[in-house]
Amino acid sequence: MKKTLLTLVFAAAASMAFAQEPIASDSWALGLGIGYPRFASINIDAENVNYKGYISIQRNFSEHIGLRLKGAFSHMEGSYTNLAAELINQSTNLITGDLDMLFYPVPCEEISPYILGGVGASYKMINNPQTVIPDENDMGAQLNLGVGVDFTVAQDVKLTTEFGYHISDGSSLDGTIVPGEVNAQDSHLTFTIGVNFIFGKGEPSELCEKCGPSYIQGDGQADGMTKQERDRLIYNSKVVDRYILSLANDKLVLVGVNFAFDESTLLPESYAVLNKTVKLMKEKPEMKVEISGYTDYVGSSNYNIELSRDRANTVKKYLVSKGISEKRLSIVSEGQGGSAFDNKTAEGREMNRKVMLRIIK
């Protein structure tokens, strides 16, 4: 009886043309930026000649949670009328160090909003105060609340904009203390724009890898999902583990990893699949795998043989970089052979640009 070979195929298009690596499950970020601060709840009139600069270091513990240490210098101006009916310009130079927790509700998108909350320490220098400010009021603390948006503009580079509301622990930020005030707290607003440089990235994020399983029968016909249905699925590591382990017990695993047209560079969505393969091979050290590279029917046969070899080698190098011995991996260049999807359609050609892995021992 003809034996049906189940093939677990993972495929997706890169969400950004420049993306060469997936979003990391954890990382660091160095930030630089400028901004516009402004007095909010104070005892004098706020003016518009204000500016701010900052530097930050951020640790992203997961896709959703980050902790940021931020140092900043702010210059804010205000005005008041003295007893002689003269308009006096006042200014506050504020040095702050803030520790904020950031939450990203949709971390996998190119445009990723976040909310923040935290505390900070401050040192202020006031010019032309309306009242005498005791020296001990130079130091203070503040509560930070805010919202922001990260825009991915290049690999490992994000443009970030943020709006913050900062509540001081006293009423001397504006250089004015009103007699009789009880528990008064000055506050100020900030709007900043900056750049975050990502580094120290951990493992590729399974949360952010959007792909889904479909099946290929031994007759070469795709069964299960269309490309559109596949793209609507969200990656589920438990489901993937179940299918991979089930196939492994049958001594056959074919995992599809797809590529952009005429490219041998891994798409971001491929890393989650390969990481599952690494885990499986480490759990079964006796296992040997044959890596087969494929192309669509565009281009000459000889060119596609070389391209499919490059794709297989890309996968092999990644597995070796993750600790899999090169002796356990072999390469097969299939070229245009083995196309299971219709090469007459764009989505069929995309699915045929793949690498598959088969257990040979």
Contacts in CASP RR format, 6 or more apart in sequence:
PFRMAT RR
TARGET T0000
AUTHOR 0000-0000-0000
METHOD contacts of the structure
MODEL  1
MKKTLLTLVFAAAASMAFAQEPIASDSWALGLGIGYPRFASINIDAENVN
YKGYISIQRNFSEHIGLRLKGAFSHMEGSYTNLAAELINQSTNLITGDLD
MLFYPVPCEEISPYILGGVGASYKMINNPQTVIPDENDMGAQLNLGVGVD
FTVAQDVKLTTEFGYHISDGSSLDGTIVPGEVNAQDSHLTFTIGVNFIFG
KGEPSELCEKCGPSYIQGDGQADGMTKQERDRLIYNSKVVDRYILSLAND
KLVLVGVNFAFDESTLLPESYAVLNKTVKLMKEKPEMKVEISGYTDYVGS
SNYNIELSRDRANTVKKYLVSKGISEKRLSIVSEGQGGSAFDNKTAEGRE
MNRKVMLRIIK
2 218 0 8 1.000
4 217 0 8 1.000
4 218 0 8 1.000
5 216 0 8 1.000
5 217 0 8 1.000
5 218 0 8 1.000
5 252 0 8 1.000
5 254 0 8 1.000
6 215 0 8 1.000
6 216 0 8 1.000
6 217 0 8 1.000
6 247 0 8 1.000
6 252 0 8 1.000
6 254 0 8 1.000
7 215 0 8 1.000
7 216 0 8 1.000
7 218 0 8 1.000
7 254 0 8 1.000
7 256 0 8 1.000
7 340 0 8 1.000
7 356 0 8 1.000
8 213 0 8 1.000
8 215 0 8 1.000
8 240 0 8 1.000
8 243 0 8 1.000
8 244 0 8 1.000
8 247 0 8 1.000
8 253 0 8 1.000
8 254 0 8 1.000
8 255 0 8 1.000
8 256 0 8 1.000
9 213 0 8 1.000
9 214 0 8 1.000
9 215 0 8 1.000
9 216 0 8 1.000
9 254 0 8 1.000
9 255 0 8 1.000
9 256 0 8 1.000
9 351 0 8 1.000
9 354 0 8 1.000
10 211 0 8 1.000
10 212 0 8 1.000
10 213 0 8 1.000
10 255 0 8 1.000
10 256 0 8 1.000
10 257 0 8 1.000
10 258 0 8 1.000
10 269 0 8 1.000
10 270 0 8 1.000
10 272 0 8 1.000
10 273 0 8 1.000
11 211 0 8 1.000
11 227 0 8 1.000
11 230 0 8 1.000
11 256 0 8 1.000
11 258 0 8 1.000
11 269 0 8 1.000
11 350 0 8 1.000
11 351 0 8 1.000
11 354 0 8 1.000
12 209 0 8 1.000
12 210 0 8 1.000
12 211 0 8 1.000
12 230 0 8 1.000
12 231 0 8 1.000
12 258 0 8 1.000
12 267 0 8 1.000
12 268 0 8 1.000
12 269 0 8 1.000
13 231 0 8 1.000
13 260 0 8 1.000
13 267 0 8 1.000
13 350 0 8 1.000
14 260 0 8 1.000
14 267 0 8 1.000
14 268 0 8 1.000
14 269 0 8 1.000
15 110 0 8 1.000
15 268 0 8 1.000
16 110 0 8 1.000
16 152 0 8 1.000
18 154 0 8 1.000
18 155 0 8 1.000
19 155 0 8 1.000
19 267 0 8 1.000
19 268 0 8 1.000
20 155 0 8 1.000
20 265 0 8 1.000
20 266 0 8 1.000
20 268 0 8 1.000
21 155 0 8 1.000
21 201 0 8 1.000
21 204 0 8 1.000
21 268 0 8 1.000
21 271 0 8 1.000
22 204 0 8 1.000
22 205 0 8 1.000
22 208 0 8 1.000
22 209 0 8 1.000
22 268 0 8 1.000
22 269 0 8 1.000
22 271 0 8 1.000
22 272 0 8 1.000
23 63 0 8 1.000
23 107 0 8 1.000
23 108 0 8 1.000
23 204 0 8 1.000
23 205 0 8 1.000
23 208 0 8 1.000
23 268 0 8 1.000
24 60 0 8 1.000
24 198 0 8 1.000
24 200 0 8 1.000
24 201 0 8 1.000
24 202 0 8 1.000
24 203 0 8 1.000
24 204 0 8 1.000
24 205 0 8 1.000
25 62 0 8 1.000
25 63 0 8 1.000
25 202 0 8 1.000
25 203 0 8 1.000
25 204 0 8 1.000
25 205 0 8 1.000
25 206 0 8 1.000
25 207 0 8 1.000
26 59 0 8 1.000
26 60 0 8 1.000
26 61 0 8 1.000
26 62 0 8 1.000
26 201 0 8 1.000
26 202 0 8 1.000
26 203 0 8 1.000
27 60 0 8 1.000
27 198 0 8 1.000
27 199 0 8 1.000
27 200 0 8 1.000
27 201 0 8 1.000
27 202 0 8 1.000
28 57 0 8 1.000
28 58 0 8 1.000
28 59 0 8 1.000
28 60 0 8 1.000
28 198 0 8 1.000
28 199 0 8 1.000
28 200 0 8 1.000
28 201 0 8 1.000
29 56 0 8 1.000
29 57 0 8 1.000
29 58 0 8 1.000
29 60 0 8 1.000
29 158 0 8 1.000
29 196 0 8 1.000
29 197 0 8 1.000
29 198 0 8 1.000
29 199 0 8 1.000
30 55 0 8 1.000
30 56 0 8 1.000
30 57 0 8 1.000
30 58 0 8 1.000
30 196 0 8 1.000
30 197 0 8 1.000
30 199 0 8 1.000
31 54 0 8 1.000
31 55 0 8 1.000
31 56 0 8 1.000
31 57 0 8 1.000
31 58 0 8 1.000
31 160 0 8 1.000
31 194 0 8 1.000
31 195 0 8 1.000
31 196 0 8 1.000
31 197 0 8 1.000
32 54 0 8 1.000
32 55 0 8 1.000
32 56 0 8 1.000
32 194 0 8 1.000
32 195 0 8 1.000
33 53 0 8 1.000
33 54 0 8 1.000
33 55 0 8 1.000
33 192 0 8 1.000
33 193 0 8 1.000
33 194 0 8 1.000
33 195 0 8 1.000
34 51 0 8 1.000
34 52 0 8 1.000
34 53 0 8 1.000
34 54 0 8 1.000
34 192 0 8 1.000
34 193 0 8 1.000
34 194 0 8 1.000
35 51 0 8 1.000
35 52 0 8 1.000
35 53 0 8 1.000
35 54 0 8 1.000
35 190 0 8 1.000
35 191 0 8 1.000
35 192 0 8 1.000
35 193 0 8 1.000
36 50 0 8 1.000
36 51 0 8 1.000
36 52 0 8 1.000
36 190 0 8 1.000
36 191 0 8 1.000
36 192 0 8 1.000
37 50 0 8 1.000
37 51 0 8 1.000
37 52 0 8 1.000
37 74 0 8 1.000
37 75 0 8 1.000
37 76 0 8 1.000
37 94 0 8 1.000
37 188 0 8 1.000
37 189 0 8 1.000
37 190 0 8 1.000
38 46 0 8 1.000
38 48 0 8 1.000
38 50 0 8 1.000
38 76 0 8 1.000
38 188 0 8 1.000
38 189 0 8 1.000
38 190 0 8 1.000
39 46 0 8 1.000
39 76 0 8 1.000
39 78 0 8 1.000
39 92 0 8 1.000
39 173 0 8 1.000
39 174 0 8 1.000
39 186 0 8 1.000
39 188 0 8 1.000
40 46 0 8 1.000
40 165 0 8 1.000
40 186 0 8 1.000
40 187 0 8 1.000
40 188 0 8 1.000
40 189 0 8 1.000
41 185 0 8 1.000
41 186 0 8 1.000
41 187 0 8 1.000
42 173 0 8 1.000
42 174 0 8 1.000
42 176 0 8 1.000
42 186 0 8 1.000
42 187 0 8 1.000
42 188 0 8 1.000
43 80 0 8 1.000
43 130 0 8 1.000
43 171 0 8 1.000
43 174 0 8 1.000
43 176 0 8 1.000
43 178 0 8 1.000
43 186 0 8 1.000
44 78 0 8 1.000
44 79 0 8 1.000
44 80 0 8 1.000
44 90 0 8 1.000
44 130 0 8 1.000
44 174 0 8 1.000
44 175 0 8 1.000
44 176 0 8 1.000
45 78 0 8 1.000
45 79 0 8 1.000
45 80 0 8 1.000
46 76 0 8 1.000
46 77 0 8 1.000
46 78 0 8 1.000
47 77 0 8 1.000
47 78 0 8 1.000
47 79 0 8 1.000
47 89 0 8 1.000
48 77 0 8 1.000
49 75 0 8 1.000
49 77 0 8 1.000
50 74 0 8 1.000
50 75 0 8 1.000
50 76 0 8 1.000
50 77 0 8 1.000
51 74 0 8 1.000
51 75 0 8 1.000
52 72 0 8 1.000
52 73 0 8 1.000
52 74 0 8 1.000
52 75 0 8 1.000
52 190 0 8 1.000
52 192 0 8 1.000
53 72 0 8 1.000
53 73 0 8 1.000
53 74 0 8 1.000
53 192 0 8 1.000
54 70 0 8 1.000
54 71 0 8 1.000
54 72 0 8 1.000
54 73 0 8 1.000
54 192 0 8 1.000
55 70 0 8 1.000
55 71 0 8 1.000
55 72 0 8 1.000
56 68 0 8 1.000
56 69 0 8 1.000
56 70 0 8 1.000
56 71 0 8 1.000
56 196 0 8 1.000
57 68 0 8 1.000
57 69 0 8 1.000
58 66 0 8 1.000
58 67 0 8 1.000
58 68 0 8 1.000
58 69 0 8 1.000
58 102 0 8 1.000
58 196 0 8 1.000
59 66 0 8 1.000
59 67 0 8 1.000
59 68 0 8 1.000
60 66 0 8 1.000
61 67 0 8 1.000
63 104 0 8 1.000
63 107 0 8 1.000
63 108 0 8 1.000
63 205 0 8 1.000
63 207 0 8 1.000
63 208 0 8 1.000
64 103 0 8 1.000
64 104 0 8 1.000
64 105 0 8 1.000
64 107 0 8 1.000
65 101 0 8 1.000
65 102 0 8 1.000
65 103 0 8 1.000
65 104 0 8 1.000
66 101 0 8 1.000
66 102 0 8 1.000
66 103 0 8 1.000
66 104 0 8 1.000
67 99 0 8 1.000
67 100 0 8 1.000
67 101 0 8 1.000
67 102 0 8 1.000
68 98 0 8 1.000
68 99 0 8 1.000
68 100 0 8 1.000
68 101 0 8 1.000
68 102 0 8 1.000
68 116 0 8 1.000
69 97 0 8 1.000
69 98 0 8 1.000
69 99 0 8 1.000
70 96 0 8 1.000
70 97 0 8 1.000
70 98 0 8 1.000
70 99 0 8 1.000
70 100 0 8 1.000
71 95 0 8 1.000
71 96 0 8 1.000
71 97 0 8 1.000
71 98 0 8 1.000
72 94 0 8 1.000
72 95 0 8 1.000
72 96 0 8 1.000
72 97 0 8 1.000
72 98 0 8 1.000
73 93 0 8 1.000
73 94 0 8 1.000
73 95 0 8 1.000
74 92 0 8 1.000
74 93 0 8 1.000
74 94 0 8 1.000
74 96 0 8 1.000
74 188 0 8 1.000
74 190 0 8 1.000
75 91 0 8 1.000
75 92 0 8 1.000
75 93 0 8 1.000
75 94 0 8 1.000
76 91 0 8 1.000
76 92 0 8 1.000
76 94 0 8 1.000
76 188 0 8 1.000
77 89 0 8 1.000
77 90 0 8 1.000
77 91 0 8 1.000
77 92 0 8 1.000
78 89 0 8 1.000
78 90 0 8 1.000
78 91 0 8 1.000
78 174 0 8 1.000
79 87 0 8 1.000
79 88 0 8 1.000
79 89 0 8 1.000
79 90 0 8 1.000
80 87 0 8 1.000
80 88 0 8 1.000
80 90 0 8 1.000
80 130 0 8 1.000
80 176 0 8 1.000
81 87 0 8 1.000
81 88 0 8 1.000
82 88 0 8 1.000
82 130 0 8 1.000
88 128 0 8 1.000
88 130 0 8 1.000
89 128 0 8 1.000
90 126 0 8 1.000
90 127 0 8 1.000
90 128 0 8 1.000
90 129 0 8 1.000
90 130 0 8 1.000
90 174 0 8 1.000
90 175 0 8 1.000
90 176 0 8 1.000
91 126 0 8 1.000
91 127 0 8 1.000
91 128 0 8 1.000
92 124 0 8 1.000
92 125 0 8 1.000
92 126 0 8 1.000
92 127 0 8 1.000
92 173 0 8 1.000
92 174 0 8 1.000
92 175 0 8 1.000
93 124 0 8 1.000
93 125 0 8 1.000
93 126 0 8 1.000
93 127 0 8 1.000
94 122 0 8 1.000
94 123 0 8 1.000
94 124 0 8 1.000
94 125 0 8 1.000
94 173 0 8 1.000
94 188 0 8 1.000
95 122 0 8 1.000
95 123 0 8 1.000
95 124 0 8 1.000
96 120 0 8 1.000
96 121 0 8 1.000
96 122 0 8 1.000
96 123 0 8 1.000
96 142 0 8 1.000
96 166 0 8 1.000
97 120 0 8 1.000
97 121 0 8 1.000
97 122 0 8 1.000
98 118 0 8 1.000
98 119 0 8 1.000
98 120 0 8 1.000
98 142 0 8 1.000
98 144 0 8 1.000
99 118 0 8 1.000
99 119 0 8 1.000
99 120 0 8 1.000
100 116 0 8 1.000
100 117 0 8 1.000
100 118 0 8 1.000
100 144 0 8 1.000
101 116 0 8 1.000
101 117 0 8 1.000
101 118 0 8 1.000
102 114 0 8 1.000
102 115 0 8 1.000
102 116 0 8 1.000
102 117 0 8 1.000
103 114 0 8 1.000
103 115 0 8 1.000
103 116 0 8 1.000
104 112 0 8 1.000
104 113 0 8 1.000
104 114 0 8 1.000
104 150 0 8 1.000
105 113 0 8 1.000
105 114 0 8 1.000
105 115 0 8 1.000
106 112 0 8 1.000
106 113 0 8 1.000
107 207 0 8 1.000
107 208 0 8 1.000
108 205 0 8 1.000
108 207 0 8 1.000
108 208 0 8 1.000
108 210 0 8 1.000
110 151 0 8 1.000
110 152 0 8 1.000
111 149 0 8 1.000
111 150 0 8 1.000
111 151 0 8 1.000
111 152 0 8 1.000
112 149 0 8 1.000
112 150 0 8 1.000
112 152 0 8 1.000
113 147 0 8 1.000
113 148 0 8 1.000
113 149 0 8 1.000
113 150 0 8 1.000
114 147 0 8 1.000
114 148 0 8 1.000
114 149 0 8 1.000
114 150 0 8 1.000
115 146 0 8 1.000
115 147 0 8 1.000
115 148 0 8 1.000
116 144 0 8 1.000
116 145 0 8 1.000
116 146 0 8 1.000
116 147 0 8 1.000
116 148 0 8 1.000
116 162 0 8 1.000
116 164 0 8 1.000
117 144 0 8 1.000
117 145 0 8 1.000
117 146 0 8 1.000
118 143 0 8 1.000
118 144 0 8 1.000
118 145 0 8 1.000
119 141 0 8 1.000
119 142 0 8 1.000
119 143 0 8 1.000
119 144 0 8 1.000
120 141 0 8 1.000
120 142 0 8 1.000
120 143 0 8 1.000
120 144 0 8 1.000
121 139 0 8 1.000
121 140 0 8 1.000
121 141 0 8 1.000
121 142 0 8 1.000
122 139 0 8 1.000
122 140 0 8 1.000
122 141 0 8 1.000
122 142 0 8 1.000
122 168 0 8 1.000
123 138 0 8 1.000
123 139 0 8 1.000
123 140 0 8 1.000
124 137 0 8 1.000
124 138 0 8 1.000
124 140 0 8 1.000
124 172 0 8 1.000
124 173 0 8 1.000
125 138 0 8 1.000
126 133 0 8 1.000
126 172 0 8 1.000
126 175 0 8 1.000
129 175 0 8 1.000
129 176 0 8 1.000
130 174 0 8 1.000
130 175 0 8 1.000
130 176 0 8 1.000
131 175 0 8 1.000
131 176 0 8 1.000
131 177 0 8 1.000
133 172 0 8 1.000
133 175 0 8 1.000
133 177 0 8 1.000
137 170 0 8 1.000
137 172 0 8 1.000
140 168 0 8 1.000
140 169 0 8 1.000
140 170 0 8 1.000
141 168 0 8 1.000
141 169 0 8 1.000
142 166 0 8 1.000
142 167 0 8 1.000
142 168 0 8 1.000
142 169 0 8 1.000
143 166 0 8 1.000
143 167 0 8 1.000
144 164 0 8 1.000
144 165 0 8 1.000
144 166 0 8 1.000
145 164 0 8 1.000
145 165 0 8 1.000
145 166 0 8 1.000
145 167 0 8 1.000
146 162 0 8 1.000
146 163 0 8 1.000
146 164 0 8 1.000
146 165 0 8 1.000
147 162 0 8 1.000
147 163 0 8 1.000
147 164 0 8 1.000
148 160 0 8 1.000
148 161 0 8 1.000
148 162 0 8 1.000
148 163 0 8 1.000
149 160 0 8 1.000
149 161 0 8 1.000
149 162 0 8 1.000
150 158 0 8 1.000
150 159 0 8 1.000
150 160 0 8 1.000
150 196 0 8 1.000
151 158 0 8 1.000
151 159 0 8 1.000
151 160 0 8 1.000
151 161 0 8 1.000
152 158 0 8 1.000
153 159 0 8 1.000
156 197 0 8 1.000
156 198 0 8 1.000
156 199 0 8 1.000
156 201 0 8 1.000
157 195 0 8 1.000
157 196 0 8 1.000
157 197 0 8 1.000
157 198 0 8 1.000
158 195 0 8 1.000
158 196 0 8 1.000
158 198 0 8 1.000
159 193 0 8 1.000
159 194 0 8 1.000
159 195 0 8 1.000
159 196 0 8 1.000
160 192 0 8 1.000
160 193 0 8 1.000
160 194 0 8 1.000
160 195 0 8 1.000
160 196 0 8 1.000
161 191 0 8 1.000
161 192 0 8 1.000
161 193 0 8 1.000
161 194 0 8 1.000
162 190 0 8 1.000
162 191 0 8 1.000
162 192 0 8 1.000
162 193 0 8 1.000
163 189 0 8 1.000
163 190 0 8 1.000
163 191 0 8 1.000
164 189 0 8 1.000
164 190 0 8 1.000
164 191 0 8 1.000
165 187 0 8 1.000
165 189 0 8 1.000
166 187 0 8 1.000
166 188 0 8 1.000
166 189 0 8 1.000
166 190 0 8 1.000
167 185 0 8 1.000
167 187 0 8 1.000
168 185 0 8 1.000
168 186 0 8 1.000
168 187 0 8 1.000
168 188 0 8 1.000
169 185 0 8 1.000
170 184 0 8 1.000
170 185 0 8 1.000
170 186 0 8 1.000
171 177 0 8 1.000
171 178 0 8 1.000
171 181 0 8 1.000
171 184 0 8 1.000
171 185 0 8 1.000
171 186 0 8 1.000
172 186 0 8 1.000
173 186 0 8 1.000
173 187 0 8 1.000
173 188 0 8 1.000
174 186 0 8 1.000
178 184 0 8 1.000
203 275 0 8 1.000
204 268 0 8 1.000
204 271 0 8 1.000
204 272 0 8 1.000
204 275 0 8 1.000
205 272 0 8 1.000
206 235 0 8 1.000
206 237 0 8 1.000
206 272 0 8 1.000
206 275 0 8 1.000
207 235 0 8 1.000
209 235 0 8 1.000
209 268 0 8 1.000
209 269 0 8 1.000
209 271 0 8 1.000
209 272 0 8 1.000
210 231 0 8 1.000
210 233 0 8 1.000
210 234 0 8 1.000
210 235 0 8 1.000
210 269 0 8 1.000
211 230 0 8 1.000
211 233 0 8 1.000
211 235 0 8 1.000
211 269 0 8 1.000
211 272 0 8 1.000
211 273 0 8 1.000
212 225 0 8 1.000
212 230 0 8 1.000
212 233 0 8 1.000
212 235 0 8 1.000
213 225 0 8 1.000
213 233 0 8 1.000
213 239 0 8 1.000
213 240 0 8 1.000
213 243 0 8 1.000
214 222 0 8 1.000
214 223 0 8 1.000
214 224 0 8 1.000
214 225 0 8 1.000
214 230 0 8 1.000
215 222 0 8 1.000
215 223 0 8 1.000
215 224 0 8 1.000
216 222 0 8 1.000
216 223 0 8 1.000
216 254 0 8 1.000
216 340 0 8 1.000
217 223 0 8 1.000
220 338 0 8 1.000
220 340 0 8 1.000
221 340 0 8 1.000
222 340 0 8 1.000
222 341 0 8 1.000
222 351 0 8 1.000
225 233 0 8 1.000
226 347 0 8 1.000
227 347 0 8 1.000
227 348 0 8 1.000
227 350 0 8 1.000
227 351 0 8 1.000
235 272 0 8 1.000
237 272 0 8 1.000
237 276 0 8 1.000
240 272 0 8 1.000
240 273 0 8 1.000
240 276 0 8 1.000
241 276 0 8 1.000
244 253 0 8 1.000
244 255 0 8 1.000
244 276 0 8 1.000
244 277 0 8 1.000
244 280 0 8 1.000
245 280 0 8 1.000
247 253 0 8 1.000
247 254 0 8 1.000
248 280 0 8 1.000
248 284 0 8 1.000
248 287 0 8 1.000
248 359 0 8 1.000
251 359 0 8 1.000
252 358 0 8 1.000
252 359 0 8 1.000
253 277 0 8 1.000
253 280 0 8 1.000
253 289 0 8 1.000
253 357 0 8 1.000
253 358 0 8 1.000
253 359 0 8 1.000
254 356 0 8 1.000
254 357 0 8 1.000
254 358 0 8 1.000
255 273 0 8 1.000
255 274 0 8 1.000
255 276 0 8 1.000
255 277 0 8 1.000
255 356 0 8 1.000
255 357 0 8 1.000
256 273 0 8 1.000
256 354 0 8 1.000
256 355 0 8 1.000
256 356 0 8 1.000
256 357 0 8 1.000
257 266 0 8 1.000
257 267 0 8 1.000
257 270 0 8 1.000
257 273 0 8 1.000
257 274 0 8 1.000
257 315 0 8 1.000
257 354 0 8 1.000
257 355 0 8 1.000
257 356 0 8 1.000
258 267 0 8 1.000
258 269 0 8 1.000
258 270 0 8 1.000
258 350 0 8 1.000
258 351 0 8 1.000
258 353 0 8 1.000
258 354 0 8 1.000
259 265 0 8 1.000
259 266 0 8 1.000
259 267 0 8 1.000
259 311 0 8 1.000
259 353 0 8 1.000
259 354 0 8 1.000
259 355 0 8 1.000
260 267 0 8 1.000
260 353 0 8 1.000
261 296 0 8 1.000
261 298 0 8 1.000
261 349 0 8 1.000
261 350 0 8 1.000
261 353 0 8 1.000
262 298 0 8 1.000
262 307 0 8 1.000
264 307 0 8 1.000
264 310 0 8 1.000
264 311 0 8 1.000
264 313 0 8 1.000
264 314 0 8 1.000
265 314 0 8 1.000
266 274 0 8 1.000
266 314 0 8 1.000
266 315 0 8 1.000
266 318 0 8 1.000
271 318 0 8 1.000
274 315 0 8 1.000
274 318 0 8 1.000
274 319 0 8 1.000
274 322 0 8 1.000
275 322 0 8 1.000
277 289 0 8 1.000
277 319 0 8 1.000
277 357 0 8 1.000
278 319 0 8 1.000
278 322 0 8 1.000
278 323 0 8 1.000
278 324 0 8 1.000
280 287 0 8 1.000
281 287 0 8 1.000
281 289 0 8 1.000
281 319 0 8 1.000
281 324 0 8 1.000
281 328 0 8 1.000
282 323 0 8 1.000
282 324 0 8 1.000
286 361 0 8 1.000
287 328 0 8 1.000
287 359 0 8 1.000
287 361 0 8 1.000
288 328 0 8 1.000
288 329 0 8 1.000
288 330 0 8 1.000
288 359 0 8 1.000
288 360 0 8 1.000
288 361 0 8 1.000
289 319 0 8 1.000
289 328 0 8 1.000
289 329 0 8 1.000
289 330 0 8 1.000
289 357 0 8 1.000
289 358 0 8 1.000
289 359 0 8 1.000
289 360 0 8 1.000
290 330 0 8 1.000
290 331 0 8 1.000
290 332 0 8 1.000
290 357 0 8 1.000
290 358 0 8 1.000
290 359 0 8 1.000
290 360 0 8 1.000
291 312 0 8 1.000
291 315 0 8 1.000
291 316 0 8 1.000
291 329 0 8 1.000
291 330 0 8 1.000
291 331 0 8 1.000
291 332 0 8 1.000
291 355 0 8 1.000
291 356 0 8 1.000
291 357 0 8 1.000
292 308 0 8 1.000
292 312 0 8 1.000
292 332 0 8 1.000
292 333 0 8 1.000
292 334 0 8 1.000
292 355 0 8 1.000
292 356 0 8 1.000
292 357 0 8 1.000
292 358 0 8 1.000
293 308 0 8 1.000
293 309 0 8 1.000
293 311 0 8 1.000
293 312 0 8 1.000
293 332 0 8 1.000
293 333 0 8 1.000
293 334 0 8 1.000
293 335 0 8 1.000
293 354 0 8 1.000
293 355 0 8 1.000
293 356 0 8 1.000
294 308 0 8 1.000
294 311 0 8 1.000
294 334 0 8 1.000
294 335 0 8 1.000
294 336 0 8 1.000
294 337 0 8 1.000
294 338 0 8 1.000
294 339 0 8 1.000
294 352 0 8 1.000
294 353 0 8 1.000
294 354 0 8 1.000
294 355 0 8 1.000
294 356 0 8 1.000
295 304 0 8 1.000
295 307 0 8 1.000
295 308 0 8 1.000
295 311 0 8 1.000
295 335 0 8 1.000
295 336 0 8 1.000
295 352 0 8 1.000
295 353 0 8 1.000
296 336 0 8 1.000
296 339 0 8 1.000
296 343 0 8 1.000
296 348 0 8 1.000
296 349 0 8 1.000
296 350 0 8 1.000
296 352 0 8 1.000
296 353 0 8 1.000
297 336 0 8 1.000
297 339 0 8 1.000
297 343 0 8 1.000
297 349 0 8 1.000
297 352 0 8 1.000
298 343 0 8 1.000
298 349 0 8 1.000
301 335 0 8 1.000
301 336 0 8 1.000
304 335 0 8 1.000
304 336 0 8 1.000
305 333 0 8 1.000
305 335 0 8 1.000
306 333 0 8 1.000
307 335 0 8 1.000
308 333 0 8 1.000
308 334 0 8 1.000
308 335 0 8 1.000
309 331 0 8 1.000
309 333 0 8 1.000
311 353 0 8 1.000
311 354 0 8 1.000
311 355 0 8 1.000
312 331 0 8 1.000
312 332 0 8 1.000
312 333 0 8 1.000
312 355 0 8 1.000
313 331 0 8 1.000
314 355 0 8 1.000
315 355 0 8 1.000
315 357 0 8 1.000
316 326 0 8 1.000
316 329 0 8 1.000
316 331 0 8 1.000
319 329 0 8 1.000
320 326 0 8 1.000
320 329 0 8 1.000
330 360 0 8 1.000
338 352 0 8 1.000
339 352 0 8 1.000
340 351 0 8 1.000
340 352 0 8 1.000
341 347 0 8 1.000
341 348 0 8 1.000
341 349 0 8 1.000
341 351 0 8 1.000
341 352 0 8 1.000
342 348 0 8 1.000
343 349 0 8 1.000
343 352 0 8 1.000
END
